[in-house]
Amino acid sequence: MSAKIGLDCKLFQNTGSYGAPTWTEVDLVHDLNVTIEYTEGEATTRGNGGWAAFMACLKQATVEFDMPWDTEDARWDSLRDAAMKRTALEFFVADGPAATVGTQGIRASFQLFRFNRDEPIEGAAVAQVSMRPTYSANAPAFLEISA
């Protein structure tokens, strides 16, 4: 077993169909953060010794990343357009190359909820993106590439 470093993780956009995906790397990504958490359901009973009890219910995912503000990059354009038009895009947020056995991550149709521009005085202008799985004919899935 070996540890993964962030540089080796990948974000892929599906430029094909769901049944025959074409995973195109979004290689402008700088730092990326995947948060998976659950909603809470109360499960308190009188027999729980006076303690409130909770259960993990629905999974939620948020993917946030930064990328240079590059209006000439095709992937950047597709993200900006999706943000402006409130349309969904399918992504595979992976811990390695999409075609490599053992690579794993979240595959889902995402909608963008933030597409900010950060303009540091020393450094490139940066798009700050936040996206979450959205309503789709295909439910989000944890995917692991197998032989």
Buried (B, 14 or more C-beta within 10 A) or exposed (E): EEEEEEEEBBBBBBBEEEEEBEBBBBEBBEEBEBEEEEEEEEEEEEEEEEEEEEEEEEEEBBBBBBBBBBEEBEBBEBBBEBBEEEEBBBBBBBBBBBEEEEBBBBBBBBBBBEBEEEEEEEEEEBBBBBBBBBEBEEEBEEBEBEE
